[in-house]
Amino acid sequence: MKAKKVTFADIAAYTGFSKTTISRYFNNPDSLTLENQQKIADALVALDYKENKVGRILASGQTEFVGVIIPNLYMHYYSEMLNQILSTYETYGYKFLVFSGNDKADVERRYIEELLAYNIEGMIILSPTISSRELASCHVPVVGIEREDEFISSVNTDNYMGGVQAAGLLRKSGCDILIHVNAKMPDSVPASGRVHGFEDTCRDYHVPYELILTHMGNTFDENKAKVLELIDYMEEKYPAQKKGVFMPNDTHANVLLNALMQKYGKLPDTYQIIGFDNSPISREAVIPISTVGQQVSVIADQAMELLSEQMAERKKRRPAPQREPVHRVIPPVLIRRDTTI
């Protein structure tokens, strides 16, 4: 026999409260005393109440959905960050609608319109394409991760310290020349800190270095072509020198490692490689790759905590909007593996 569906009327009859009070428990619990909230919660257990999510959304307008926009799924860092964000459901209770922007601003604007049409309660944005000023005008709380963040709250890694750690490890590995490969970017982008940290460390210790600032591509084919060009350039300019190469992320570091393995059948003694992120590919590579680890699970949790606080505030009878963006910085962790001595 199918169990009878428990209604607000049943809960009201059991507790002695009105149906209006029961509705307030679900849609605006702060309007009830803690004692009355507990009485209703106990009744739900006793009656084996199963919540009708659709009905609650229609009644309250609160969907418990968060929109997420990532640049792409090729970079292992983004897929791992997305995995960690999704896992926060157990802690915060929010569900996620996810889009991949592929660096196309017009496409991402359509995605945001679509998300807002679903009445999302907030957004987490990893894509750098749309300015934080524009995102702040979306009238929902927004938290950025590893992107320009002047007008929105954010959680980022201490990229400067990451650059210092990478340069320090390569210096101690006895390299003759340190090379950092990264994209050209303004200082408003957190990843620019890696460049500054790397460069300052090389200067402080009087270590020869070179910055190669170029876009390495967002697909495997683009990335491999750029890496092969990079190898040709380094071997022509530094043929016999021991090269310490700090790649912008673990995905690109793995492509470099594979290209050298295919060319020489091993990682030559003239190369030391370190990546960034500690994404799964750094551990799974044919030779495990040294890396500067972003604490991805911590970043994801902190981003959802920030967003949850802002979303909860908006639900109060008298919300106090956040006056200034909140920026949290998470320290990186240097992880030594087999591509550095």
C-alpha positions, 0 to 999 in steps of 0.5 A: 500500500502506498503511504499517505502523503503528509500535508501541511494540514497534517503537520498543523493538526499534530503540532497545534500550529496554523498552516501559515506557521508551518509554511513559515517554518519551511520558507522563513524559519527565522521568523519562528522561535527556536522552541517552535522550530524544534516542535515542528522538526520533531513532528516531521520526524514523527509523521515521516514527512517527505518534502516536496521540493517543487512545491517549496520552490514554487512557494518560496522562490528559493531554488537552492541552485547555484550556477557555476561557470568554468573556462573549459574541462580540458585543464585538469585543474578545472575538472578537479575544482568542479568535482570538489565544488559539487561535493560541497552539497553534503555540507551546504545543501545547494545543487549546481547548474554548470556551464563551460564558457570556452573563453567566449564572452557572448556565450557566457552572457547567454549562460548567465541569462539562462542561469538567472532564468532558473532563479539561481541563488548565487554563482561561482565563477572560475572563467576570467572572461567577464569582468567582476564589475559586470558580474557584480551587477547580476543581482545575485551573490557571486564568488570568483575563484582564481580570476580578476575579483575587484568587485566580487568576493573571491577565494584564491591561492597565494600565487606569489608564494607558489612562484617563490616555491617553484623557483626555490625548488628548481634552484636547489635542483642545481639548474643552470637556467630557470624558465617560467612559462605562463600567459601574458596577464594583468596584475589584477589576475591572481595567477600573475603572482606566480610570475612575480614570485618566480622572478623575484626569487631568481633575482634575489638569488642571482639565478639566470632565468627567462620568462616565456609569456605566451598563450599555450592553448585550451585544447590538447592539439593547441597545447602540444603544438606550443610545447613542441615549439617550446622544446625547440626554442629551449634546446636551441638557446640552452642546448647543454644547460640544465633547464628548470622549467616551471609550467603554468599548470599540471596539464601543460607540465604533463604535455611537456613531459610526454613530448620529452619522453617521446623524443628521448625515451626518458626525461633527459638529465638536462630537464627539471619540470614543476607544474602548478595545481596538484591536479590528478594528472600530476600524480598519474603521469608516466613520471609523477610531476613535482607541483605547487599544489593548490588546496582545491578542496579547501578553496571549493569549501571556502567559496561555498561558505562565502557564497552561502553566507551571502545567500543566507543573508539575502533570505532574512527579513531585514538583510544587511548586504555586504558592503565590500567584497571578501577576499580569502587567500589559501597558501599553496603546498610544494609537492616534490615528485620525480621530475625534480631532484 
